Amino acid sequence: MESDGKGAYVLSNLAEVVERILSFLPTKALLRAACVCRLWRECARRLLRTQQSVAWVSALEPGPSDSHSLVRALAEELENVHVLPQTVLYIADAETFIGYEECHRQKRARKRNSKETAIALEKLLPKRCQVLGLVAPGIVVTPMGSSSNRPKEIEDGEAGFALLFPKIDGVKIHTFHFCKVFDESKLTESGLKNNPELRVVLLFVYNSWKPGANRFLNQIINPLNEKSIILAGGYVESLTSLTSENNTEAGDSYGVVGLAFSGPQLQSATVLLDQDVIDERTVEAAMQRLKAANIPEHNTIGFMFACVGRGYQYYKTKRNLEADAFRKFFPNVPLFGFFGHGEIGCDRIVTGNFILRECNDIKDDLLHGYTTVMTLIHLGSTKANQV
């Protein structure tokens, strides 16, 4: 009884001990522990402020249910994540996100409903976080567990990932959505204009096959085509995010969505693997250009936006060639992305005033086909807990 009394005193009064114990809890359990008392709540708040590394949940194998495997993976793995997401980017393969699944009870095929899948997925996430959900023909994903895991190019089959961005000191991440009608004033509202701290913009175009989509995209990227900003992304199959204010129009029209990263501590670089990059040697030469940017690898994410015309067919029988080349030069940087219908980007680096490829006053050509865009985003030197 005396021992129990001492333990209760320690856990009720010694913040250092309580904080040390709570540090072993994943975020969901930590939030539940914060309800115990005022001391535990303050300890939990301090711990959440230190958890500033990006986490991710990945799905690489199809599951037995009629929902996408990313929904199941997110339901299971969110219990183990050590961050509180404020912004989430999830991307899944188009074929199975909105595909047919065999329903054994009724002995017939059941067509997945993309809205149902998106609802199931986004219900798992915190209500107040920004969510951007996309589907694309193929997925590039790093398996969970370690940033040094070998990234996979999954051109066929069920796959997906969810990138979980917590609140990061010195970094602001905004989602944006432009649909059908371009309003230049919304560039400022989205942090894309008159924002001296803007460093990186990831752009994704949906329903790009519709008349007027390319002109609409150029209206958005032309004001952003500056040497001090990294622009990267690609053409996806569709937008699925339920949190987008224009989502009701998204199914019937074309649009541009994305993430804007602002903050003085951000560093980023991107390289374009054009149609002349046709084998392992030329791919590695492109990775060497990216390596020459000297972007710190700690707290850094890699993105790969590739054309559906590349991949193992482009490199003859060699699978996973571009992702493997990235891992060779960046062994501790996780890589994510997709195979899409077009690519956005060029050779460019933002660190000080150095530009990887000088173009004088000529705007860079940012829209491509049959290429791959490789991008690094460094979120700062914080030493937060890893997943």
N, C-alpha and C positions, 0 to 999 in steps of 0.2 A: 504493500500500500504506500509506503514511504517512497519507494522507487517510482511508482506511478505518479505520485504527487510532484516529484522533481521533474519528471518528463513533461507533465502538463505545464509546469511553470516555465520550462525552457521553451516549449512550443507556443506559449502564449506571450512571452516577453522578450526573447532574444532574437532580434531580427536577423542577425548574421547566420544563426543556425537554421532558422526557418527558410531563409533565402537560399541557403546551400541545399537544403533538402528539396525545395520546390524546383530548383534548377534542373533536376533530373526528370521532371514531368513534361510530357508533350503539351502543346498549347491548350487543347480541349480540357485536359485534366487540370491544368493550371488555372483556367478560368473557373472551373468548378471549385477548386481549392480557395480561390479568391473570395468566395461567398462565406467562408467560415467565420472570419472576424476581420476587424479593421487592420490589424497587423499583417495578416496573411494577404489582404487586399493590396496593401502598400508594397509588400514584397513582390507580389505577382506583377504589379505595374512596373516596378523597377526591372524585373526580369524581361518583361515584354519589350521594354525599350532597348535592351541589349541584343534582342534577336532580330538582326537586320540582314541576314543572308537570304538570298532567294532559295526557295525550296521548290520541288517539283514532284508531281505524281505522273507516272508513265504507265501506259498499257500497250503491251506488245503481242498479246495472244488473244484470240477470240474466246469468249466465255460461253457457257451452256445456256444462258438465259437469252431472252429476246431483247434485252437492252444492250447498249454498247459497252464493251469491256472497260472503257474509261470511267463510266458511271460506277461500276463495281469497284474498280481500283481506287477511285476517289473516296467512296464510302468507307473502304477499309483503311486506307493509308492516312486520311486526315486525322485519325485518332493518334497517329504517331508523329505528326509534323510539329516542329518546334518554332513555328512562326504564326503570327496572326495576319492573314492575307488582307491587304488593302486594295490590291489590284490583281486580277487574275486574267491570264491569257490562256485559253484552251483551244487546241486544234485537233480535230479528228479526221479520219479518212472519210471521203465522201461516199464511197461505195457501200460500206456497211453502216455508216451513221444513218443513212436514209435507204438502206437496202432491205432485202428479204431475209427473214430468219425462219427456220423450220420450227413450227409449233407442234410438238409431238402429241399433245393431248387432243388437238383437233385434227391431226393428220393432214395438215395443209400449211402452206407458206403464209406467214403473216408479214405484211409490209411495215417496217419501222416508220414511225412518225417522227420527223426531226424535231418538231415542237415538243412532243412528249419526252424525247430524249434530253433535249435542252432543259426542260423543266426539272426532270429528275436530277440532272447534273448540277444545275445552279441552286437547287434547294439545299444542297449539301454545303454550300459556301456561306460565309457570313453575309447577312442582309445588306450591310452598309458598304461592302467592297464593290469596286468597279469591275465589271466582267466584260471581256471581249471574247466571243466564241465564234470560231470559223471552222469550215470543213474544206478539205483540199483533196486532190486525187491521190496523193501519197504523203507519207509522214517521215520526218527525220527526228529521232528521239534518242536520248541517253537513258538507259535503264536506271531505275532508282537505286539508292544505296551509296553511291560515290560519284563525285564529279569526274573521276578517272575511268569510269566504266566506258567500254567501247560503244560509241554512238552507232545507231542502226539506221540505214536507209531502207524503209519499208515501202516499196512501190506498189505492192499488192497485198491485200489482206487487212485485217482489223488492227488498228493501232491509233494511238492518240497520246496527248500529254496535256497537263495543266501546269503552267508556271505560276507560282504563288509569290507575289512581291509584297513584303511587309512594308511598314513605314520605315523609311531609311533617312537618317539625318543628312541634310544637305542635298537630297534628291526629291524632285517632284515628278510624279508620273500621272499623266492625264490621258483618258481615252477621248477619242473624237469620232464623229460620224457625220459625213456630208452625203446627202441623198438627193439625187435628181436635180435640185436647183442649187447653184453655187451662190453662197452669200459670203462676200469677203470679210464682213464684220465678224463672222464666226471663227475666222482664223485667229483673231485676237482673243476671243472668248475661250478658245481651245488651247491657248498658250503657244500657238504656232506663228504669231506675228507680234512685233514689239516686245519680244521676250529675249533680253540679252543673255539669259542663262540657258536658252534652248540649245541642246547639244545633239540629240538623236531623235529621229522620227522614223518609226516603223509604219509603213503604209500598206494596206491590203485593199485590193479592188475586187468587188464581187459583181456578178452579172456583166462582165466586161464584153460579152458578145453582143450586147444590145446597142443599137445605134445611138451615138452620142457619148458613149462611155469613155472613149479615149480622149475626146475633147474635154470632157468634164474633169478627167484625171489631170490633164495638163493645166487646167485652170488652178488646180490646187497645188501641184508640185512646182510650177514655175516661180511663184513667190518664195518658195522654200529652197530653191536651187542655189544655195550659197556655199562658199568654201568652208564656212565655220560650222556647218550642220551636216551630220551624217543622215542620208536618206537611204533606206533599204526596205525591201519588201517584195510583194509579188501579187499575182492574180489568183484568187482563190475561187472555189466552186460557189460557196454561198456564205452568208452571215447567219448565225444562229443565236447570237446573244440576245437574251430577253431584256437586258437592262438598257439597251440602246433606246433612246427616245424616239428614233425614227424607225424602229423595227417593224412597225405595221406596214410601212411602205417598202421595206427592203426586199420582200419577195417578188414584188412586181416591177422594180426599177433597178437601175445600177447605182452604185455608191462607192465611197471610199471611207474606210475606217482605219483606226490605228492607235498607236501609243506614242505620246510625246514625252521625252525624258529631258528634264531641266535640272541644272545644278552645276556649280563651278568645279566639283570634284569628279564629274563624269569625264571619262576618256573613251574614245571609240575609234574604230578603223574599219574600213570595208574594202574588199577587192572584188573585181569582176573576172570570172573565168569565162572568157568569150569562146566563140566557136573554134578558135585556133587551139584551145586546150583540149587535147584529144587522147592523152595517155597519162600514165603515172608520172612520168618525168615532168610534163608541162603542168600537171596539177600541183605537184610539189613546188615547182617554181613560183606558182601563184601563192601558195602557203608561205613561202619564204618572204614574199613581199608583205604579206600580212604580219609575219613575225617581225619584220624590220620596223614596224610601227612602234615596237617596244611598249605595248600596252601591258600593264601589270596583269598577271593571271589570277591573282587572288581576288575573290568576289567579282568574277567576270563571267559573262554568259556569251556563248557563241550561237549565231543564227546562220542557217543555210537555206537559201531560197533558190530552188533549182527548177528548171523546165522539165515537164513530163517527158520531153524528148531526150533527156540525158539519162543518167542512171546506168544500169548494167547493159542495156541495149546499146547505148551510145559508146560505152567502153568495151564493146564486144562481150566477152564472157566474164569480165571482171566486175564482181559485185562490191558495193560499199566503198568504191575507190575514193571518192571525194571525202566522205566522212572519215575514212581511215587516214587519209593524208592530213586532215585537220588534227586528228588525235596524235599523229606522229609529232607535229610541231607544237601542239597545245595539249599535252597529256592530262592536265588537271582542269581543263575548261569544259563544262558540259555543252553539248551541241543540240540545238532544236531547230525545227523548220518544217518545210514541206516541198513537195513537187507540185508546181502549179502551171498556169497557162501563160505565164509571162513573168518577167523579173524587173525589179526596180533597184537601181544602184549603179555605182561606178567605183573606181579606185579613189579612195579618199580617206584622210585621217584627221582627227581633231585632237591635238595635244599641243598646246601652245599655238604658234602660228605656222607650223609646218604642214604643208600639203603634200601628200604622197605623189600626186600627179598634177603638175601645173597646167592650167588651161587658160591663163591670162584672163581676159574679160569674157571669153566665150563660155556660155553655159554648158555644163556637162550633159552628155546624152545619158539619160537615166532609164529609158524604157528599152527593154531587150527581149529577145526570144532565143531559145536554144543556148542559154547561158546559165551560170550559177553565180549568185552573189553570196559571199561569205562576210560576216560581220561580227565584230567583237564589241561588247559594251561592258566597260568597267564601271562599277557602281561606287567605288571609293575604297579606302583602305581599312574599313571597319573589320574587326576580328570577331565577328558574331559566330554563334553556334551553327554548325553545319547539320544538315539532315542526315 
